[in-house]
């Protein structure tokens, strides 16, 4: 885990499948807020037997990193398979204010992540489940930067490359999603990758629609007109609720923002 100066609002960045925290190295210098990057179990200095890692283990690792950061308000940004565990975070992380899903696989409750893969990848994954478990057994991914000290573990340290299927934790793909209803005060953003080959735009839109249609959204902590208008265009005013990020936000300021946003009185009443 890499840390920035803990102060107020901060980002917790979670890598996707076949990756490690180092995928965020080019992004960190561009952020306006401090950030921590998480290695899920079975990566880098968080060694674990990949064949035994569960979704619960992944969610616990993210929550632990966020708590250790010292951030008062946390925005979790996850890529790809990070979407397996992110919906479980509101129940584990009181400081969470926003979830950002970047081309993530987000399984609807009662379904498995594998059910939401592109058809050809889904078939391949389903047919190779046992082989994936056996290949990952007793192994943990290295992914160290040049010059970093060796990982202390009795497991076999393996490396991912473009020339072979990545070493990955197979179990979370096949676990039925049982995450609780997301609280209305937790903001959600789904970023669709137009060139993503694993989660193509149509599939991503279906998952974004599930998040949009089964939850309500709030602009607490993000009182910016442009941000609000983007949210309204994406989910519709009927999915937006008024709330304040107490005790960090002021009810008076929240109400003042609500009075200023460019919507009709009827829509303002719906929000309030």
C-alpha positions as CSV (number, residue, x, y, z in Angstrom):
1,X,0.0,0.0,0.0
2,X,1.3,3.4,-0.9
3,X,0.2,6.4,1.1
4,X,-0.2,10.1,0.6
5,X,-0.6,12.8,3.3
6,X,-3.8,11.9,5.2
7,X,-6.0,15.0,5.1
8,X,-9.8,15.3,4.8
9,X,-10.9,13.8,1.5
10,X,-8.8,11.1,0.0
11,X,-8.9,8.5,-2.7
12,X,-8.4,4.7,-2.2
13,X,-7.4,3.2,-5.6
14,X,-8.1,-0.5,-6.2
15,X,-6.6,-2.5,-9.1
16,X,-8.4,-4.9,-11.3
17,X,-7.8,-8.5,-12.4
18,X,-4.3,-9.5,-13.3
19,X,-2.9,-6.2,-12.0
20,X,-1.4,-4.8,-8.8
21,X,-1.4,-1.4,-7.2
22,X,1.4,-0.3,-9.5
23,X,-1.2,0.1,-12.3
24,X,-2.0,3.5,-10.6
25,X,1.5,4.8,-10.8
26,X,0.8,7.1,-13.8
27,X,-2.4,8.4,-12.2
28,X,-1.1,9.4,-8.8
29,X,0.8,12.5,-9.9
30,X,-2.3,13.8,-11.6
31,X,-4.6,13.7,-8.5
32,X,-5.5,16.8,-6.6
33,X,-6.2,14.9,-3.4
34,X,-4.0,12.4,-1.5
35,X,-4.4,8.8,-2.3
36,X,-3.6,5.3,-1.2
37,X,-3.2,2.3,-3.6
38,X,-4.4,-1.1,-2.4
39,X,-2.9,-4.5,-3.2
40,X,-5.7,-7.1,-2.9
41,X,-4.7,-10.4,-1.2
42,X,-2.3,-12.4,-3.3
43,X,-0.4,-9.4,-4.7
44,X,2.9,-7.8,-3.8
45,X,3.4,-7.3,-0.1
46,X,0.0,-8.8,0.7
47,X,0.9,-12.4,-0.1
48,X,-1.9,-15.0,0.0
49,X,-2.8,-18.3,-1.6
50,X,-4.8,-17.1,-4.7
51,X,-6.9,-20.2,-4.7
52,X,-8.2,-19.4,-1.2
53,X,-8.9,-15.7,-1.6
54,X,-12.6,-14.7,-1.4
55,X,-14.6,-11.6,-2.1
56,X,-14.9,-11.0,1.7
57,X,-11.1,-11.1,1.9
58,X,-10.8,-8.5,-0.8
59,X,-13.4,-6.1,0.7
60,X,-11.6,-6.4,4.1
61,X,-8.3,-5.5,2.5
62,X,-9.8,-2.4,0.9
63,X,-11.5,-1.3,4.1
64,X,-8.3,-1.9,6.1
65,X,-6.2,0.2,3.8
66,X,-8.8,3.0,3.8
67,X,-9.0,3.0,7.6
68,X,-5.2,3.0,7.9
69,X,-5.0,6.1,5.5
70,X,-6.4,8.4,8.1
71,X,-8.7,10.0,5.6
72,X,-11.8,11.6,7.1
73,X,-13.8,11.0,3.9
74,X,-13.0,8.3,1.5
75,X,-13.6,7.9,-2.3
76,X,-12.9,4.4,-3.4
77,X,-12.0,4.1,-7.1
78,X,-11.9,0.6,-8.5
79,X,-11.1,-1.0,-11.9
80,X,-12.5,-4.1,-13.5
81,X,-12.8,-6.9,-11.0
82,X,-12.6,-4.5,-8.1
83,X,-16.3,-4.2,-8.7
84,X,-16.8,-7.6,-7.2
85,X,-16.0,-6.4,-3.7
86,X,-16.7,-2.6,-3.8
87,X,-20.5,-2.9,-3.1
88,X,-19.7,-4.5,0.3
89,X,-17.7,-1.5,1.5
90,X,-20.5,0.8,2.8
91,X,-21.1,-1.8,5.6
92,X,-17.4,-2.0,6.4
93,X,-16.2,1.6,6.0
94,X,-18.0,4.4,7.9
95,X,-15.8,7.1,6.2
96,X,-16.9,6.0,2.7
97,X,-18.6,8.8,0.7
98,X,-18.4,7.8,-2.9
99,X,-17.7,4.7,-5.1
100,X,-16.3,5.1,-8.6
101,X,-16.5,2.0,-10.8
102,X,-14.1,2.2,-13.7
103,X,-15.2,-0.4,-16.3
104,X,-16.0,-2.7,-13.4
105,X,-17.9,-6.0,-13.3
106,X,-20.7,-5.4,-10.8
107,X,-22.9,-8.5,-10.2
108,X,-26.5,-7.8,-9.4
109,X,-27.6,-9.3,-6.1
110,X,-28.3,-13.0,-6.5
111,X,-26.0,-13.3,-9.5
112,X,-22.3,-14.1,-9.9
113,X,-19.6,-11.9,-11.5
114,X,-19.0,-14.6,-14.1
115,X,-22.6,-14.2,-15.3
116,X,-21.8,-10.6,-16.4
117,X,-18.7,-11.3,-18.5
118,X,-18.7,-11.1,-22.2
119,X,-20.2,-14.3,-23.6
120,X,-17.0,-15.8,-25.0
121,X,-15.0,-15.0,-21.9
122,X,-17.8,-16.3,-19.7
123,X,-17.9,-19.6,-21.5
124,X,-14.1,-20.0,-21.3
125,X,-14.1,-19.0,-17.6
126,X,-16.9,-21.4,-16.7
127,X,-15.3,-24.3,-18.5
128,X,-11.9,-23.7,-16.9
129,X,-12.9,-23.1,-13.2
130,X,-11.1,-26.2,-11.8
131,X,-8.0,-25.6,-13.9
132,X,-7.9,-22.0,-12.7
133,X,-8.1,-23.1,-9.1
134,X,-5.3,-25.6,-9.5
135,X,-3.1,-23.2,-11.4
136,X,-3.4,-20.6,-8.7
137,X,-3.0,-22.9,-5.7
138,X,-0.1,-22.1,-3.5
139,X,0.8,-19.1,-5.6
140,X,0.9,-15.3,-5.0
141,X,1.7,-12.6,-7.5
142,X,4.9,-10.5,-7.2
143,X,4.6,-7.4,-9.4
144,X,7.5,-5.6,-7.7
145,X,9.1,-2.5,-9.0
146,X,12.8,-2.5,-9.9
147,X,14.8,-2.3,-6.7
148,X,12.0,-3.2,-4.3
149,X,12.8,-5.8,-1.6
150,X,11.7,-9.4,-2.0
151,X,8.4,-10.6,-0.7
152,X,8.6,-12.7,2.5
153,X,6.4,-15.7,2.0
154,X,6.4,-19.5,1.8
155,X,4.1,-19.3,-1.2
156,X,5.5,-19.5,-4.8
157,X,5.8,-15.9,-6.1
158,X,4.7,-15.7,-9.7
159,X,4.6,-12.9,-12.3
160,X,1.9,-12.0,-14.7
161,X,2.7,-11.1,-18.3
162,X,0.9,-10.4,-21.6
163,X,2.2,-13.7,-23.0
164,X,0.0,-16.0,-20.7
165,X,-3.3,-15.9,-18.9
166,X,-2.8,-13.9,-15.7
167,X,-2.6,-15.5,-12.3
168,X,-5.8,-14.5,-10.4
169,X,-8.0,-15.4,-7.5
170,X,-10.7,-17.5,-9.1
171,X,-13.2,-17.9,-6.3
172,X,-14.7,-14.3,-6.3
173,X,-15.8,-14.8,-9.9
174,X,-18.1,-17.6,-8.9
175,X,-19.5,-16.3,-5.6
176,X,-23.1,-15.2,-5.6
177,X,-23.4,-11.4,-4.9
178,X,-25.1,-10.8,-1.5
179,X,-24.2,-7.2,-0.9
180,X,-26.7,-5.1,1.0
181,X,-28.7,-2.3,-0.5
182,X,-26.3,0.6,-1.0
183,X,-27.1,3.6,1.3
184,X,-28.6,6.6,-0.5
185,X,-25.9,8.9,1.0
186,X,-23.1,6.9,-0.8
187,X,-22.4,8.5,-4.1
188,X,-21.8,6.2,-7.1
189,X,-20.2,6.8,-10.5
190,X,-19.7,4.3,-13.3
191,X,-17.1,5.1,-15.9
192,X,-17.6,3.3,-19.2
193,X,-14.5,2.4,-21.1
194,X,-15.3,2.8,-24.8
195,X,-12.3,0.7,-25.8
196,X,-12.5,-1.9,-23.0
197,X,-12.3,-5.4,-24.6
198,X,-13.4,-7.3,-21.5
199,X,-16.3,-5.0,-20.4
200,X,-17.5,-3.5,-23.8
201,X,-19.7,-0.4,-23.6
202,X,-23.0,-2.3,-24.0
203,X,-22.2,-4.6,-21.1
204,X,-20.9,-1.7,-19.0
205,X,-24.1,0.2,-19.6
206,X,-26.2,-2.7,-18.4
207,X,-24.3,-2.7,-15.1
208,X,-24.4,1.1,-14.8
209,X,-28.2,0.9,-15.4
210,X,-28.5,-1.6,-12.6
211,X,-26.7,0.8,-10.2
212,X,-28.8,3.6,-11.5
213,X,-32.2,1.9,-11.3
214,X,-31.8,0.1,-8.0
215,X,-30.3,2.9,-5.9
216,X,-30.7,6.6,-5.3
217,X,-28.0,9.2,-5.5
218,X,-27.0,12.2,-3.4
219,X,-24.7,15.2,-4.1
220,X,-23.5,15.4,-0.5
221,X,-19.9,16.5,-0.4
222,X,-20.0,17.4,-4.1
223,X,-21.8,20.7,-4.2
224,X,-20.8,21.7,-7.7
225,X,-23.4,22.7,-10.3
226,X,-21.6,21.0,-13.2
227,X,-21.2,17.7,-11.2
228,X,-24.9,17.9,-10.2
229,X,-26.0,18.4,-13.9
230,X,-23.9,15.5,-15.0
231,X,-25.5,13.3,-12.4
232,X,-29.0,14.5,-13.3
233,X,-28.4,13.8,-17.0
234,X,-27.0,10.3,-16.2
235,X,-29.6,9.0,-13.7
236,X,-32.6,11.4,-13.9
237,X,-33.8,13.8,-11.2
238,X,-36.1,11.1,-9.7
239,X,-33.1,9.2,-8.6
240,X,-31.5,12.1,-6.7
241,X,-32.0,12.7,-3.0
242,X,-31.0,15.6,-0.8
243,X,-28.5,14.9,1.9
244,X,-25.6,16.5,3.8
245,X,-22.3,14.8,4.6
246,X,-22.7,15.5,8.3
247,X,-20.7,16.4,10.4
248,X,-18.3,17.4,7.6
249,X,-21.0,19.4,5.7
250,X,-23.4,22.1,6.7
251,X,-27.2,21.6,6.4
252,X,-27.5,25.4,5.6
253,X,-24.9,25.2,2.8
254,X,-26.6,22.1,1.4
255,X,-29.9,23.8,1.4
256,X,-28.4,26.9,-0.2
257,X,-26.9,24.7,-3.0
258,X,-30.3,23.0,-3.6
259,X,-31.9,26.4,-3.9
260,X,-29.4,27.5,-6.6
261,X,-29.3,24.5,-8.9
262,X,-30.9,25.1,-12.3
263,X,-34.0,22.8,-12.0
264,X,-37.7,23.5,-11.8
265,X,-39.5,24.0,-8.5
266,X,-41.2,20.6,-9.0
267,X,-37.8,18.8,-9.5
268,X,-36.4,20.6,-6.5
269,X,-39.3,19.3,-4.4
270,X,-38.6,15.8,-5.7
271,X,-35.0,16.0,-4.6
272,X,-35.9,17.5,-1.2
